[in-house]
Amino acid sequence: ATPTPSATASPTPTATPSAQSYTIKTGDTLTGIAQQFNTTPEAIQRANNIANPTAIQVGQVLTIPR
């Protein structure tokens, strides 16, 4: 008899499926990033403790809430 593969054989895409990371590129805004991920700029601000949404920097890694 051949053993059937278990359900745990498929890899998990991320350690935290409820959020993902995004690295800010030149020209990005919180509004634009939020639209890409179907969330709100406010949700991204809260998830990353951003006090001033215009002070994000290229290369900064954001946590995008789901």
Helices and strands as residue ranges (DSSP letters): G 7-9, E 19-23, H 30-36, H 41-48, G 53-55, E 61-65
